[in-house]
Amino acid sequence: MTRFLKSDDNPGGRRLEDILLELRADVLLRCTKISGDTRPEALHVMANNMKVLEHLTAAIELAQDSTHLLDRAFGPSKAEDGGDPRIGVA
């Protein structure tokens, strides 16, 4: 059973790209709060956060690509209505 993602066991879950988008927004907000701090530690954390943002953006793009692929190949998900998963086993 997944804790965060939509599944048969978790119909109220969320799409991966939606979770990643929200996480990226949180990191961006954190960056704005430390953007004026010029201490070496803050600059280091900001540099790390910028790399994390790059990785999150890449992960968002991959998750969106998978969703688009499944939509094109199998149509919209029917999981919310109790339908079978588009790929894999229930």
A tleap script that builds the chain and sets N, CA, C and O, in Angstrom:
source leaprc.protein.ff14SB
mol = sequence {
  NMET THR ARG PHE LEU LYS SER ASP ASP ASN
  PRO GLY GLY ARG ARG LEU GLU ASP ILE LEU
  LEU GLU LEU ARG ALA ASP VAL LEU LEU ARG
  CYS THR LYS ILE SER GLY ASP THR ARG PRO
  GLU ALA LEU HIE VAL MET ALA ASN ASN MET
  LYS VAL LEU GLU HIE LEU THR ALA ALA ILE
  GLU LEU ALA GLN ASP SER THR HIE LEU LEU
  ASP ARG ALA PHE GLY PRO SER LYS ALA GLU
  ASP GLY GLY ASP PRO ARG ILE GLY VAL CALA
}
set mol.1.N position { 0.837 -1.175 0.000 }
set mol.1.CA position { 0.000 0.000 0.000 }
set mol.1.C position { 0.885 1.243 0.000 }
set mol.1.O position { 1.863 1.318 0.744 }
set mol.2.N position { 0.539 2.207 -0.830 }
set mol.2.CA position { 1.294 3.444 -0.843 }
set mol.2.C position { 0.702 4.423 0.163 }
set mol.2.O position { -0.500 4.401 0.428 }
set mol.3.N position { 1.535 5.267 0.712 }
set mol.3.CA position { 1.080 6.229 1.714 }
set mol.3.C position { 0.650 7.537 1.079 }
set mol.3.O position { -0.261 8.198 1.578 }
set mol.4.N position { 1.297 7.924 -0.025 }
set mol.4.CA position { 1.064 9.233 -0.607 }
set mol.4.C position { 0.452 9.176 -2.003 }
set mol.4.O position { -0.334 10.046 -2.380 }
set mol.5.N position { 0.812 8.157 -2.761 }
set mol.5.CA position { 0.403 8.072 -4.155 }
set mol.5.C position { -0.936 7.363 -4.311 }
set mol.5.O position { -1.312 6.520 -3.496 }
set mol.6.N position { -1.648 7.725 -5.382 }
set mol.6.CA position { -2.909 7.060 -5.696 }
set mol.6.C position { -2.663 5.595 -5.990 }
set mol.6.O position { -1.707 5.236 -6.676 }
set mol.7.N position { -3.527 4.764 -5.469 }
set mol.7.CA position { -3.470 3.326 -5.738 }
set mol.7.C position { -4.833 2.737 -5.413 }
set mol.7.O position { -5.723 3.437 -4.931 }
set mol.8.N position { -4.988 1.446 -5.681 }
set mol.8.CA position { -6.242 0.774 -5.325 }
set mol.8.C position { -6.499 0.880 -3.827 }
set mol.8.O position { -7.633 1.090 -3.396 }
set mol.9.N position { -5.440 0.734 -3.038 }
set mol.9.CA position { -5.567 0.791 -1.588 }
set mol.9.C position { -5.637 2.220 -1.060 }
set mol.9.O position { -6.043 2.442 0.081 }
set mol.10.N position { -5.244 3.186 -1.883 }
set mol.10.CA position { -5.216 4.581 -1.462 }
set mol.10.C position { -5.834 5.469 -2.542 }
set mol.10.O position { -5.127 6.260 -3.167 }
set mol.11.N position { -7.141 5.348 -2.770 }
set mol.11.CA position { -7.780 6.118 -3.842 }
set mol.11.C position { -7.737 7.625 -3.604 }
set mol.11.O position { -7.881 8.404 -4.546 }
set mol.12.N position { -7.541 8.039 -2.359 }
set mol.12.CA position { -7.447 9.457 -2.053 }
set mol.12.C position { -6.040 10.003 -2.193 }
set mol.12.O position { -5.784 11.165 -1.878 }
set mol.13.N position { -5.124 9.165 -2.667 }
set mol.13.CA position { -3.742 9.595 -2.836 }
set mol.13.C position { -3.602 10.617 -3.947 }
set mol.13.O position { -4.580 11.006 -4.586 }
set mol.14.N position { -2.376 11.040 -4.161 }
set mol.14.CA position { -2.115 12.090 -5.139 }
set mol.14.C position { -1.174 11.587 -6.214 }
set mol.14.O position { -0.475 10.589 -6.039 }
set mol.15.N position { -1.170 12.306 -7.343 }
set mol.15.CA position { -0.244 11.967 -8.416 }
set mol.15.C position { 1.162 12.395 -8.009 }
set mol.15.O position { 1.340 13.385 -7.300 }
set mol.16.N position { 2.143 11.649 -8.461 }
set mol.16.CA position { 3.533 11.927 -8.122 }
set mol.16.C position { 3.924 13.348 -8.501 }
set mol.16.O position { 4.562 14.047 -7.713 }
set mol.17.N position { 3.544 13.784 -9.708 }
set mol.17.CA position { 3.944 15.121 -10.134 }
set mol.17.C position { 3.321 16.211 -9.264 }
set mol.17.O position { 3.926 17.265 -9.069 }
set mol.18.N position { 2.131 15.970 -8.744 }
set mol.18.CA position { 1.500 16.965 -7.876 }
set mol.18.C position { 2.254 17.101 -6.552 }
set mol.18.O position { 2.433 18.206 -6.041 }
set mol.19.N position { 2.687 15.979 -6.009 }
set mol.19.CA position { 3.468 16.007 -4.767 }
set mol.19.C position { 4.804 16.708 -5.006 }
set mol.19.O position { 5.232 17.535 -4.201 }
set mol.20.N position { 5.453 16.374 -6.110 }
set mol.20.CA position { 6.744 16.987 -6.414 }
set mol.20.C position { 6.620 18.488 -6.662 }
set mol.20.O position { 7.492 19.255 -6.255 }
set mol.21.N position { 5.542 18.914 -7.327 }
set mol.21.CA position { 5.321 20.347 -7.544 }
set mol.21.C position { 5.164 21.085 -6.216 }
set mol.21.O position { 5.706 22.176 -6.042 }
set mol.22.N position { 4.439 20.502 -5.301 }
set mol.22.CA position { 4.249 21.128 -3.999 }
set mol.22.C position { 5.561 21.178 -3.219 }
set mol.22.O position { 5.864 22.175 -2.565 }
set mol.23.N position { 6.327 20.112 -3.291 }
set mol.23.CA position { 7.620 20.071 -2.621 }
set mol.23.C position { 8.561 21.130 -3.192 }
set mol.23.O position { 9.268 21.809 -2.447 }
set mol.24.N position { 8.564 21.266 -4.524 }
set mol.24.CA position { 9.412 22.281 -5.156 }
set mol.24.C position { 9.008 23.682 -4.695 }
set mol.24.O position { 9.872 24.522 -4.442 }
set mol.25.N position { 7.714 23.939 -4.586 }
set mol.25.CA position { 7.241 25.243 -4.113 }
set mol.25.C position { 7.726 25.514 -2.689 }
set mol.25.O position { 8.090 26.643 -2.361 }
set mol.26.N position { 7.732 24.484 -1.844 }
set mol.26.CA position { 8.224 24.649 -0.477 }
set mol.26.C position { 9.713 24.987 -0.463 }
set mol.26.O position { 10.147 25.852 0.297 }
set mol.27.N position { 10.491 24.310 -1.295 }
set mol.27.CA position { 11.933 24.588 -1.354 }
set mol.27.C position { 12.168 26.008 -1.862 }
set mol.27.O position { 13.032 26.719 -1.349 }
set mol.28.N position { 11.401 26.419 -2.868 }
set mol.28.CA position { 11.529 27.791 -3.373 }
set mol.28.C position { 11.212 28.811 -2.277 }
set mol.28.O position { 11.913 29.815 -2.145 }
set mol.29.N position { 10.182 28.567 -1.506 }
set mol.29.CA position { 9.833 29.464 -0.413 }
set mol.29.C position { 10.973 29.542 0.601 }
set mol.29.O position { 11.307 30.625 1.082 }
set mol.30.N position { 11.555 28.421 0.916 }
set mol.30.CA position { 12.684 28.388 1.844 }
set mol.30.C position { 13.857 29.191 1.270 }
set mol.30.O position { 14.552 29.897 2.002 }
set mol.31.N position { 14.069 29.078 -0.033 }
set mol.31.CA position { 15.161 29.831 -0.674 }
set mol.31.C position { 14.945 31.338 -0.541 }
set mol.31.O position { 15.894 32.085 -0.300 }
set mol.32.N position { 13.704 31.779 -0.696 }
set mol.32.CA position { 13.451 33.220 -0.596 }
set mol.32.C position { 13.732 33.727 0.816 }
set mol.32.O position { 14.130 34.878 0.995 }
set mol.33.N position { 13.529 32.887 1.800 }
set mol.33.CA position { 13.755 33.302 3.187 }
set mol.33.C position { 15.240 33.444 3.519 }
set mol.33.O position { 15.597 34.187 4.433 }
set mol.34.N position { 16.104 32.747 2.794 }
set mol.34.CA position { 17.539 32.838 3.087 }
set mol.34.C position { 18.305 33.574 1.991 }
set mol.34.O position { 19.533 33.655 2.040 }
set mol.35.N position { 17.597 34.104 1.013 }
set mol.35.CA position { 18.276 34.702 -0.146 }
set mol.35.C position { 19.138 35.911 0.207 }
set mol.35.O position { 20.109 36.190 -0.497 }
set mol.36.N position { 18.813 36.626 1.263 }
set mol.36.CA position { 19.605 37.793 1.639 }
set mol.36.C position { 20.726 37.500 2.617 }
set mol.36.O position { 21.495 38.397 2.963 }
set mol.37.N position { 20.828 36.281 3.060 }
set mol.37.CA position { 21.857 35.896 4.042 }
set mol.37.C position { 23.144 35.557 3.298 }
set mol.37.O position { 23.173 34.618 2.502 }
set mol.38.N position { 24.205 36.316 3.552 }
set mol.38.CA position { 25.462 36.119 2.819 }
set mol.38.C position { 26.513 35.351 3.610 }
set mol.38.O position { 27.666 35.257 3.190 }
set mol.39.N position { 26.125 34.813 4.734 }
set mol.39.CA position { 27.082 33.991 5.481 }
set mol.39.C position { 27.422 32.748 4.659 }
set mol.39.O position { 26.598 32.264 3.883 }
set mol.40.N position { 28.640 32.237 4.836 }
set mol.40.CA position { 29.057 31.075 4.033 }
set mol.40.C position { 28.114 29.880 4.162 }
set mol.40.O position { 27.858 29.178 3.184 }
set mol.41.N position { 27.608 29.656 5.349 }
set mol.41.CA position { 26.708 28.511 5.555 }
set mol.41.C position { 25.420 28.692 4.760 }
set mol.41.O position { 24.933 27.750 4.133 }
set mol.42.N position { 24.875 29.896 4.787 }
set mol.42.CA position { 23.637 30.165 4.054 }
set mol.42.C position { 23.872 30.048 2.548 }
set mol.42.O position { 23.028 29.516 1.826 }
set mol.43.N position { 24.999 30.536 2.083 }
set mol.43.CA position { 25.312 30.427 0.657 }
set mol.43.C position { 25.455 28.969 0.235 }
set mol.43.O position { 25.037 28.579 -0.856 }
set mol.44.N position { 26.046 28.180 1.107 }
set mol.44.CA position { 26.205 26.749 0.827 }
set mol.44.C position { 24.833 26.066 0.763 }
set mol.44.O position { 24.559 25.283 -0.146 }
set mol.45.N position { 23.983 26.376 1.737 }
set mol.45.CA position { 22.639 25.795 1.747 }
set mol.45.C position { 21.869 26.229 0.499 }
set mol.45.O position { 21.170 25.420 -0.111 }
set mol.46.N position { 21.994 27.500 0.119 }
set mol.46.CA position { 21.309 27.987 -1.078 }
set mol.46.C position { 21.800 27.236 -2.316 }
set mol.46.O position { 20.997 26.849 -3.165 }
set mol.47.N position { 23.095 27.033 -2.421 }
set mol.47.CA position { 23.640 26.291 -3.563 }
set mol.47.C position { 23.094 24.864 -3.589 }
set mol.47.O position { 22.740 24.343 -4.646 }
set mol.48.N position { 23.030 24.246 -2.421 }
set mol.48.CA position { 22.451 22.896 -2.346 }
set mol.48.C position { 20.988 22.909 -2.750 }
set mol.48.O position { 20.537 22.036 -3.492 }
set mol.49.N position { 20.243 23.899 -2.264 }
set mol.49.CA position { 18.825 23.987 -2.610 }
set mol.49.C position { 18.622 24.172 -4.113 }
set mol.49.O position { 17.683 23.624 -4.689 }
set mol.50.N position { 19.498 24.941 -4.738 }
set mol.50.CA position { 19.382 25.147 -6.184 }
set mol.50.C position { 19.573 23.823 -6.923 }
set mol.50.O position { 18.883 23.555 -7.907 }
set mol.51.N position { 20.495 23.007 -6.458 }
set mol.51.CA position { 20.690 21.687 -7.069 }
set mol.51.C position { 19.482 20.795 -6.828 }
set mol.51.O position { 19.062 20.060 -7.722 }
set mol.52.N position { 18.922 20.856 -5.625 }
set mol.52.CA position { 17.722 20.079 -5.312 }
set mol.52.C position { 16.580 20.508 -6.230 }
set mol.52.O position { 15.835 19.669 -6.737 }
set mol.53.N position { 16.448 21.819 -6.442 }
set mol.53.CA position { 15.391 22.323 -7.331 }
set mol.53.C position { 15.563 21.793 -8.755 }
set mol.53.O position { 14.582 21.446 -9.412 }
set mol.54.N position { 16.794 21.732 -9.227 }
set mol.54.CA position { 17.050 21.164 -10.565 }
set mol.54.C position { 16.597 19.716 -10.627 }
set mol.54.O position { 15.955 19.298 -11.591 }
set mol.55.N position { 16.934 18.949 -9.591 }
set mol.55.CA position { 16.545 17.531 -9.568 }
set mol.55.C position { 15.029 17.371 -9.454 }
set mol.55.O position { 14.442 16.504 -10.102 }
set mol.56.N position { 14.401 18.207 -8.632 }
set mol.56.CA position { 12.948 18.149 -8.514 }
set mol.56.C position { 12.275 18.477 -9.842 }
set mol.56.O position { 11.298 17.833 -10.223 }
set mol.57.N position { 12.797 19.477 -10.543 }
set mol.57.CA position { 12.231 19.845 -11.842 }
set mol.57.C position { 12.356 18.682 -12.824 }
set mol.57.O position { 11.419 18.391 -13.569 }
set mol.58.N position { 13.503 18.022 -12.824 }
set mol.58.CA position { 13.685 16.864 -13.700 }
set mol.58.C position { 12.717 15.742 -13.318 }
set mol.58.O position { 12.151 15.088 -14.194 }
set mol.59.N position { 12.525 15.519 -12.022 }
set mol.59.CA position { 11.611 14.473 -11.567 }
set mol.59.C position { 10.164 14.812 -11.940 }
set mol.59.O position { 9.398 13.927 -12.324 }
set mol.60.N position { 9.793 16.081 -11.828 }
set mol.60.CA position { 8.448 16.515 -12.218 }
set mol.60.C position { 8.225 16.237 -13.696 }
set mol.60.O position { 7.181 15.715 -14.088 }
set mol.61.N position { 9.209 16.588 -14.514 }
set mol.61.CA position { 9.087 16.371 -15.959 }
set mol.61.C position { 8.950 14.892 -16.290 }
set mol.61.O position { 8.166 14.526 -17.166 }
set mol.62.N position { 9.702 14.035 -15.600 }
set mol.62.CA position { 9.594 12.592 -15.829 }
set mol.62.C position { 8.218 12.067 -15.413 }
set mol.62.O position { 7.610 11.275 -16.133 }
set mol.63.N position { 7.734 12.506 -14.259 }
set mol.63.CA position { 6.419 12.054 -13.790 }
set mol.63.C position { 5.319 12.525 -14.737 }
set mol.63.O position { 4.397 11.767 -15.039 }
set mol.64.N position { 5.406 13.763 -15.205 }
set mol.64.CA position { 4.414 14.265 -16.155 }
set mol.64.C position { 4.485 13.502 -17.470 }
set mol.64.O position { 3.453 13.225 -18.081 }
set mol.65.N position { 5.687 13.161 -17.910 }
set mol.65.CA position { 5.843 12.390 -19.138 }
set mol.65.C position { 5.185 11.021 -19.006 }
set mol.65.O position { 4.523 10.557 -19.935 }
set mol.66.N position { 5.364 10.377 -17.864 }
set mol.66.CA position { 4.726 9.070 -17.649 }
set mol.66.C position { 3.209 9.191 -17.673 }
set mol.66.O position { 2.529 8.355 -18.267 }
set mol.67.N position { 2.676 10.220 -17.034 }
set mol.67.CA position { 1.230 10.428 -17.034 }
set mol.67.C position { 0.717 10.656 -18.449 }
set mol.67.O position { -0.298 10.083 -18.843 }
set mol.68.N position { 1.419 11.494 -19.217 }
set mol.68.CA position { 1.000 11.755 -20.598 }
set mol.68.C position { 1.071 10.485 -21.446 }
set mol.68.O position { 0.192 10.238 -22.272 }
set mol.69.N position { 2.112 9.682 -21.245 }
set mol.69.CA position { 2.248 8.429 -21.983 }
set mol.69.C position { 1.069 7.500 -21.682 }
set mol.69.O position { 0.473 6.929 -22.596 }
set mol.70.N position { 0.738 7.353 -20.406 }
set mol.70.CA position { -0.384 6.489 -20.028 }
set mol.70.C position { -1.704 7.030 -20.549 }
set mol.70.O position { -2.560 6.260 -20.986 }
set mol.71.N position { -1.879 8.350 -20.508 }
set mol.71.CA position { -3.099 8.952 -21.044 }
set mol.71.C position { -3.241 8.686 -22.534 }
set mol.71.O position { -4.328 8.356 -23.008 }
set mol.72.N position { -2.135 8.829 -23.278 }
set mol.72.CA position { -2.174 8.586 -24.726 }
set mol.72.C position { -2.428 7.117 -25.045 }
set mol.72.O position { -3.207 6.793 -25.942 }
set mol.73.N position { -1.776 6.246 -24.317 }
set mol.73.CA position { -1.852 4.814 -24.617 }
set mol.73.C position { -3.148 4.175 -24.144 }
set mol.73.O position { -3.701 3.317 -24.832 }
set mol.74.N position { -3.642 4.583 -22.973 }
set mol.74.CA position { -4.763 3.878 -22.355 }
set mol.74.C position { -5.938 4.774 -21.991 }
set mol.74.O position { -6.930 4.291 -21.446 }
set mol.75.N position { -5.848 6.044 -22.277 }
set mol.75.CA position { -6.907 6.971 -21.898 }
set mol.75.C position { -6.766 7.395 -20.453 }
set mol.75.O position { -5.850 6.961 -19.754 }
set mol.76.N position { -7.676 8.244 -20.007 }
set mol.76.CA position { -7.612 8.731 -18.627 }
set mol.76.C position { -7.758 7.600 -17.618 }
set mol.76.O position { -8.414 6.593 -17.883 }
set mol.77.N position { -7.148 7.778 -16.483 }
set mol.77.CA position { -7.251 6.786 -15.416 }
set mol.77.C position { -8.686 6.676 -14.927 }
set mol.77.O position { -9.383 7.680 -14.784 }
set mol.78.N position { -9.118 5.457 -14.674 }
set mol.78.CA position { -10.445 5.186 -14.118 }
set mol.78.C position { -10.338 4.729 -12.659 }
set mol.78.O position { -11.315 4.271 -12.066 }
set mol.79.N position { -9.129 4.862 -12.090 }
set mol.79.CA position { -8.886 4.373 -10.733 }
set mol.79.C position { -9.797 5.042 -9.712 }
set mol.79.O position { -10.237 4.396 -8.762 }
set mol.80.N position { -10.087 6.330 -9.897 }
set mol.80.CA position { -10.954 7.028 -8.944 }
set mol.80.C position { -12.361 6.454 -8.928 }
set mol.80.O position { -13.070 6.555 -7.927 }
set mol.81.N position { -12.764 5.847 -10.050 }
set mol.81.CA position { -14.102 5.261 -10.157 }
set mol.81.C position { -14.098 3.768 -9.887 }
set mol.81.O position { -15.080 3.081 -10.172 }
set mol.82.N position { -12.993 3.255 -9.334 }
set mol.82.CA position { -12.896 1.833 -9.024 }
set mol.82.C position { -12.423 0.983 -10.183 }
set mol.82.O position { -12.485 -0.244 -10.116 }
set mol.83.N position { -11.945 1.625 -11.260 }
set mol.83.CA position { -11.460 0.887 -12.425 }
set mol.83.C position { -10.115 0.237 -12.178 }
set mol.83.O position { -9.437 0.518 -11.189 }
set mol.84.N position { -9.749 -0.627 -13.088 }
set mol.84.CA position { -8.465 -1.312 -13.011 }
set mol.84.C position { -7.315 -0.344 -13.280 }
set mol.84.O position { -7.504 0.672 -13.949 }
set mol.85.N position { -6.126 -0.653 -12.763 }
set mol.85.CA position { -4.960 0.169 -13.089 }
set mol.85.C position { -4.657 0.071 -14.584 }
set mol.85.O position { -4.940 -0.945 -15.219 }
set mol.86.N position { -4.088 1.119 -15.128 }
set mol.86.CA position { -3.783 1.116 -16.569 }
set mol.86.C position { -2.622 0.196 -16.901 }
set mol.86.O position { -2.587 -0.397 -17.979 }
set mol.87.N position { -1.683 0.075 -15.996 }
set mol.87.CA position { -0.572 -0.875 -16.181 }
set mol.87.C position { -0.329 -1.571 -14.855 }
set mol.87.O position { -0.742 -1.079 -13.805 }
set mol.88.N position { 0.333 -2.700 -14.897 }
set mol.88.CA position { 0.615 -3.451 -13.669 }
set mol.88.C position { -0.587 -4.262 -13.250 }
set mol.88.O position { -1.537 -4.442 -14.012 }
set mol.89.N position { -0.530 -4.746 -12.034 }
set mol.89.CA position { -1.592 -5.592 -11.490 }
set mol.89.C position { -2.260 -4.887 -10.319 }
set mol.89.O position { -1.641 -4.076 -9.630 }
set mol.90.N position { -3.495 -5.198 -10.110 }
set mol.90.CA position { -4.267 -4.572 -9.016 }
set mol.90.C position { -3.864 -5.134 -7.685 }
set mol.90.O position { -4.403 -4.730 -6.655 }
savepdb mol mol.pdb
quit
